[in-house]
Amino acid sequence: MASPVPVAPAPVTSADARLALAEQLLACDTARACAEAVVAWLPRHAQAVASACLAREEPGGRMGCLAAKGLSDAQHAALKAWSDDDLSHPLADVLAQAAPRFFPSARAPLPSPGPGGLLAVPLGRPGSPPVGLLLVWASGPTPPPEVAWVAGSVGPFLARQATSGPLGASGSALFRRIIDAVTDPVLLTDLEGRPRLANARAEALLVAHPDASHGRRRAVHLNQRVFSAAVASTASGGVPGLSWREIPLVDPVEGLDLLFELVSTRVYEPDGREAMVSVLRNVTDLGRATQALGESYRRLRATEREARSERHRLDRVLDSVADPIILSDPSGGTVMLNEPAEKLFTLPVDGGRAAQRRVRTNHATFASFLANLLDGGSNLRWRGQLSLMDPASGDTLPVEAVASKVLGDSGELTGIVTLFRDRGEALAKARLLERLKEVSTLLEARVQVATAELAEQNEKLRRQAIQLEQASAAKSQFLANMSHEFRTPLNAILGYTNMLLQGVSGELTPPQKRNLARIDSNGRHLLEVINEILDITRIEAGRMPLHLSDFGIPELLHEVMAEMDPIIARSKLTVSAQLGAKLPPVHSDRQKVKQIVLNLLSNALKFTHEGGVKVLAEYAPSTSMLTISVEDSGIGIDPAYQQKIFEDFQQVDSSPTRAYGGTGLGLSICRRLADMLGGRVSLQSTPGQGSTFTLHFPRRPRRT
Amino acid sequence: MTNPSPNLKPLVLVVDDYDDAREMYAEYLEFSGFRVAQARNGQEALDQAFALTPDIILMDLSLPIIDGWEATRRLKNDDRTRAIPVVALTGHAMTGQSDEAKGAGCDSFVTKPCLPDELVAEVRHILAQRGVAVSH
């Protein structure tokens, strides 16, 4: 930037004249006043034909002619018409050069009041851009003296006025424009914070117009209180210099919360009063940004913590996996190993040279395996069977390895995870399975054999059952036939004996009769045996069905006694029959009941030598059971034999030379018959005192 | 009723293939005052019955050629012999045989062994029922 260059020293004028101008200039408080004083002084003391002073009347204004002397009205107006933004004008050139210039002859459009030349001198502080121009028209072709001194005196003065502008309580438009142009609120207040001067931005926050809305006035009132309190506290704090603090204010228009940084400083007004100058800087966004930053940082920390714990957890999870896992970077370098993998791929603490070699071998094996995925192919996965070595023991570990590419969001390779599975166990399992299968097959075969055997056995049993059935039927048939075959000759034996005894063939001698009687008695015994065997056979073959009918016990007993009468008569025993009270009619198999009673009675007679036999019939309504007991005073039965005598062919004395006749089948048949009736035969006996056989049977069969 | 002469002793036809039994009963019946005719099988029994019209027939059931049941059935289906009482004799003591015998038309049923005097008692009993005079 060019700056005014001092003109050549002027001839010395009277010192008084210079002093007078200096005093005059000091008294001037505006640019125009300075200009007028200079323009008036120059023609009198510097032989100038005319003079003019151009400057800005107020800061930021346009440069124009503030005063002129010796010019015609037309010349004055022409000069006034010039503006410093007309760059083609010769004066603009002077300002741009920032150096005095002498125009020796008239030069349009510059006014030319006389024949002499024109000296144009830029005004201002040395080293600063010019703030004005002093025009002096000389009477001759040389510049008039004293102009340099005047320019040097008035320049700084004008310059001061141009930069600082007019100060004071009244304020000027320029000053207002300057502070209004400041985007931050600026205020001058008393020590209590009451505003004396505020720029537009400060007014918007702290001054309410009378016609403003209620909400806006409230907001402003609130802001005023906060601001006043802050300023007053700063003022009373007595801290010298600047003080910072933050105050929250409200935007009266938008209603938003704002945060301001308040910078206050104590100043003295021209009248000596203390005041406070405050500048507010809107740091709302900054505060928000800080807050957001803090939040982001906090989140970042949290995320980092999470990531760390996640990583920690992942480590633990990976370590807990029994199978070795290796994470490799895209170039094949190992990033991470889980614990089982460490055992294979890192040197054990007390590992010797051999262990070192095995770990190296494992690494080499793994690297060549991994190369399958790293060769840039499109495979995402590679499976292989490797043979690793246990670094500690040197045992061969057959493993199956599966390497999988880990891809990033955009599909780029970020790593490779390799999992090793111990095939040793799998192989052992496979062997075990094979063995199991073998055993299973063997077992199956055995089961099949056993099943076949069982089936065969079943078939045999079935055949045997059929054979048995056939045999049983054959037996029954055989016995039936046999009984017929026995009876036929027996019929003749008994018949002829009977005839002989009757004397059909003539009178017999007593010995003949006695012998024939023996034949007769043995024949009858044989017949009895055959009949009883036949009965048992019929019962067992199911060929003795029940023939149920209604009958009375008294009649039945009467019949039995009648049939036994010949034997009773021979026995010389007292035989009595006794009937209980209220014997009801019975629905049962009469023939079988009779057969049982006959049998029991004939037994009693057979085994009793003295005393008597008592037959007693009774009825128990509570159980609907009938009892027919035969009580004798005979030899009795030893307890040891009391069960046995109900079995087939059993007598107490089973010897061939036994004292008592009978087949030993009688009680067995009684038991079977009682069974068929739904009853039973019981025995009470004391050896030597007698026995009581009792038939128990229901009044009506329970199952019909 | 074919009873040619009230003075004649009642005629009993004894049918049995077992000679000892047949002759034993015959002997005892004669001993007891009856006239006796004999047959060894069903066919002979029918021939004799038609020829002699006996007062009573003792019929063993197990017979060759024609069995006792069948012979009885034929006798009972013939007007000439229908009225003659038939006493069935059997060594088969199995239940059901008496029913079967009665179904065939037998008037009585006697199980062997049967003593001669018991059989004669039965014969007398039946003839008495029919009003045939029997000497004692």
Boltz contact constraints between the chains, C-beta under 6 A:
constraints:
  - contact:
      token1: [A, 480]
      token2: [B, 94]
      max_distance: 6.0
  - contact:
      token1: [A, 484]
      token2: [B, 91]
      max_distance: 6.0
  - contact:
      token1: [A, 484]
      token2: [B, 92]
      max_distance: 6.0
  - contact:
      token1: [A, 487]
      token2: [B, 91]
      max_distance: 6.0
  - contact:
      token1: [A, 487]
      token2: [B, 112]
      max_distance: 6.0
  - contact:
      token1: [A, 487]
      token2: [B, 113]
      max_distance: 6.0
  - contact:
      token1: [A, 488]
      token2: [B, 18]
      max_distance: 6.0
  - contact:
      token1: [A, 488]
      token2: [B, 91]
      max_distance: 6.0
  - contact:
      token1: [A, 490]
      token2: [B, 113]
      max_distance: 6.0
  - contact:
      token1: [A, 491]
      token2: [B, 21]
      max_distance: 6.0
  - contact:
      token1: [A, 491]
      token2: [B, 112]
      max_distance: 6.0
  - contact:
      token1: [A, 491]
      token2: [B, 113]
      max_distance: 6.0
  - contact:
      token1: [A, 492]
      token2: [B, 20]
      max_distance: 6.0
  - contact:
      token1: [A, 492]
      token2: [B, 21]
      max_distance: 6.0
  - contact:
      token1: [A, 492]
      token2: [B, 24]
      max_distance: 6.0
  - contact:
      token1: [A, 494]
      token2: [B, 113]
      max_distance: 6.0
  - contact:
      token1: [A, 494]
      token2: [B, 115]
      max_distance: 6.0
  - contact:
      token1: [A, 495]
      token2: [B, 24]
      max_distance: 6.0
  - contact:
      token1: [A, 495]
      token2: [B, 115]
      max_distance: 6.0
  - contact:
      token1: [A, 495]
      token2: [B, 116]
      max_distance: 6.0
  - contact:
      token1: [A, 496]
      token2: [B, 24]
      max_distance: 6.0
  - contact:
      token1: [A, 498]
      token2: [B, 115]
      max_distance: 6.0
  - contact:
      token1: [A, 498]
      token2: [B, 116]
      max_distance: 6.0
  - contact:
      token1: [A, 499]
      token2: [B, 28]
      max_distance: 6.0
  - contact:
      token1: [A, 499]
      token2: [B, 116]
      max_distance: 6.0
  - contact:
      token1: [A, 504]
      token2: [B, 31]
      max_distance: 6.0
